[in-house]
Amino acid sequence: MDADAATDRTALVTGASRGIGAHVVDALLGAGWTVVGLSRSGTVAPGAEGLACDVTDARAVEAAVAQVLDRHGRIDLLVNNAGLIETEQPLWDADVDEWWQVMVTNVKGPFLLMRAVVPHMLAAGGGRVINLNSGSGTRESDVLTAYHASKSALARLTGGVAMAGAEHGVLAFDLAPGVIESDMTHSMQMHRDRTEWTDPDDVTALVLALAGGELDGFSGRFVRAGTDDLDVLRERSRAGLGEGERMLRLRPWGQDDPLRG
């Protein structure tokens, strides 16, 4: 590895072969990042390096991260994008294996990547993690219990990394991408008649702002593409957010609720 390569900002993106992951890879490349994309096939956009990796396999993840570090010496940004969704049906009709695989991919996958990458960020003095979350993680569903549960769980992983990493310069964010037109969303009954979709550029603008340190005040918190105004987010980040704002929290019934706080 030459001296110039050592100064490059390196991003690692999962689920990079298509959909949101491919958009993120293209945007980071355009912003001058060195990008390594993980996918089952190892296929990524031109200009990026691709590695084949099952993000639910701990050994495969550790090996992939080791390869990236061997080639580039650093990982400044981790984008956990790989994810699954189950067949839309009530919990009691769910296929056990399909339901659990959604949890494994959407929760264990990001856990394994963060577990492998964050120690190197700590040693380097900092880094950023962007977890592709969803508004689904903030509410219930009658027909997508695995997906919604997995995204709620992912927010807890994000928050835990943000809390533990804060004093070491490691930040973590939940980015809800809205409803991007993709193979996944076209397969879903709830989007069967949808004609308006979130612009992928709204997603990548947030990714670049988070990656570039413009929204560090949102570490441990949610931002949402297609709804949030980037200029407003920048102002909020500078001003600071209050306890629990843009985070998953139990809402008390009032001042007399014993569960307050």
WOCORKA-V373561 format. One record per residue. OMEGA is omega in whole degrees, -180 to 180 (* if undefined). BURIAL is b if it has 9 or more other C-alpha atoms within 8 Angstrom, else e. D_LAST is the distance of its C-alpha to the last C-alpha in Angstrom with 2 decimals. Layout:
# WOCORKA-V373561
[[OMEGA,BURIAL,D_LAST] [OMEGA,BURIAL,D_LAST]]
This chain:
# WOCORKA-V373561
[[-178,e,50.74] [-175,e,52.09] [-180,e,50.55] [-179,e,49.83] [-178,e,47.88] [-180,b,45.68] [-180,e,44.45] [170,e,43.50] [-176,b,39.93] [178,b,39.56] [175,b,37.31] [-174,b,36.91] [177,b,36.25] [-178,b,35.98] [-166,b,37.41] [-171,b,39.74] [-176,b,42.81] [174,b,41.98] [-178,b,39.58] [-179,b,36.60] [179,b,37.37] [177,b,40.88] [-179,b,39.76] [179,b,37.38] [-179,b,40.21] [-178,b,42.62] [180,b,40.30] [176,b,39.60] [180,b,43.32] [179,e,44.12] [174,e,41.83] [178,e,43.74] [162,b,41.51] [-173,b,43.10] [171,b,41.63] [-179,b,41.77] [175,b,40.92] [173,b,40.23] [179,b,41.34] [-177,b,43.01] [-174,e,46.33] [-179,b,45.93] [176,b,46.86] [-180,b,45.32] [176,b,46.38] [-180,e,49.44] [178,e,48.69] [173,b,45.85] [179,e,46.29] [175,b,45.55] [174,b,44.69] [-178,b,44.68] [170,b,41.57] [-173,b,39.69] [177,b,36.07] [-178,b,35.22] [-175,e,37.79] [-179,e,36.48] [179,e,40.00] [178,b,40.86] [180,b,37.77] [180,b,38.49] [-180,e,42.11] [179,b,41.37] [178,b,39.06] [178,e,41.74] [-180,e,44.34] [-179,b,42.41] [179,b,41.94] [-178,e,45.59] [-169,e,46.74] [176,b,44.49] [-176,e,42.96] [168,b,39.46] [-177,b,36.74] [-176,b,34.85] [173,b,33.14] [176,b,32.11] [177,b,31.74] [-177,b,30.66] [-176,b,32.26] [-179,b,34.01] [179,e,32.72] [172,b,33.86] [-176,b,33.31] [172,b,34.51] [-177,e,36.84] [179,e,35.23] [179,b,35.14] [-177,b,32.89] [-175,b,31.38] [176,e,34.03] [-173,e,36.80] [171,b,35.51] [-173,e,37.73] [-176,e,36.02] [179,e,37.35] [-179,b,36.66] [-177,b,33.06] [179,b,32.39] [175,b,34.25] [179,b,31.86] [-179,b,28.98] [-178,b,31.17] [-172,b,32.25] [-179,b,29.00] [-180,b,26.76] [-180,b,29.19] [177,b,31.26] [177,b,28.69] [-178,b,27.47] [180,b,31.09] [180,b,31.80] [179,b,28.83] [-179,e,29.63] [-172,b,33.21] [-172,b,32.80] [178,b,29.85] [178,e,31.61] [174,b,34.46] [179,b,32.25] [-179,b,30.81] [-179,e,34.40] [179,e,35.46] [176,b,32.81] [179,b,30.67] [-178,b,30.58] [177,b,28.69] [174,b,27.66] [177,b,27.50] [177,b,26.42] [-178,b,27.88] [-178,b,25.06] [170,b,25.11] [178,b,23.46] [-179,b,24.12] [-179,b,21.23] [-177,b,18.78] [-179,e,20.37] [173,e,22.54] [178,e,26.33] [-174,e,28.92] [180,e,31.40] [-175,b,29.72] [-179,b,27.26] [-178,b,28.10] [-179,b,27.87] [179,b,24.54] [-179,b,23.05] [-179,b,24.62] [172,b,23.20] [179,b,19.61] [-180,b,20.37] [178,b,22.02] [178,b,18.97] [175,e,17.28] [178,b,20.51] [-179,b,20.53] [180,b,17.08] [178,b,18.07] [179,b,21.36] [-179,b,19.97] [-176,e,17.71] [-176,e,20.55] [-172,b,23.24] [-176,b,22.03] [-179,e,23.88] [178,e,26.90] [178,b,27.32] [-179,b,26.30] [-180,b,24.31] [-174,b,23.37] [169,b,22.96] [178,b,22.68] [175,b,25.59] [-172,b,26.09] [-174,b,29.85] [-180,b,30.15] [178,e,33.17] [177,b,35.96] [-176,e,39.33] [176,e,40.07] [-179,e,41.56] [-177,e,38.15] [177,b,37.30] [-180,b,40.88] [-173,e,40.61] [180,b,37.73] [-176,e,38.63] [179,e,35.80] [-174,b,37.44] [-177,e,40.99] [-178,e,41.86] [177,e,39.75] [179,e,41.81] [-176,e,39.26] [175,e,37.61] [179,b,35.38] [178,e,37.68] [179,b,37.54] [177,e,38.05] [178,b,34.61] [-176,b,33.14] [176,b,35.33] [177,e,34.68] [178,b,30.98] [-178,b,31.92] [178,b,34.26] [178,b,31.85] [-178,b,29.16] [-177,b,31.90] [176,e,33.37] [-178,e,30.30] [-174,b,29.99] [-175,b,26.39] [177,b,24.87] [179,b,21.86] [177,b,20.84] [-177,b,20.67] [-173,b,18.09] [-178,b,18.04] [161,b,20.21] [-176,b,23.42] [177,b,25.85] [177,b,29.63] [178,b,31.54] [180,e,28.73] [173,b,27.44] [-174,e,29.87] [179,e,30.43] [177,e,31.17] [178,e,27.93] [179,b,26.03] [180,b,28.02] [179,e,27.14] [180,b,23.38] [180,b,23.68] [-176,e,25.56] [-177,e,23.28] [180,e,20.06] [-179,b,16.99] [180,e,13.57] [176,e,10.30] [-179,e,10.13] [-177,e,13.49] [177,e,16.01] [176,e,13.82] [-179,e,13.07] [173,e,9.61] [180,e,8.89] [-180,e,9.56] [179,e,8.64] [177,e,11.99] [-178,e,11.44] [-176,e,10.38] [180,e,11.39] [-179,e,9.40] [179,e,8.40] [176,e,6.16] [179,e,3.78] [*,e,0.00]]
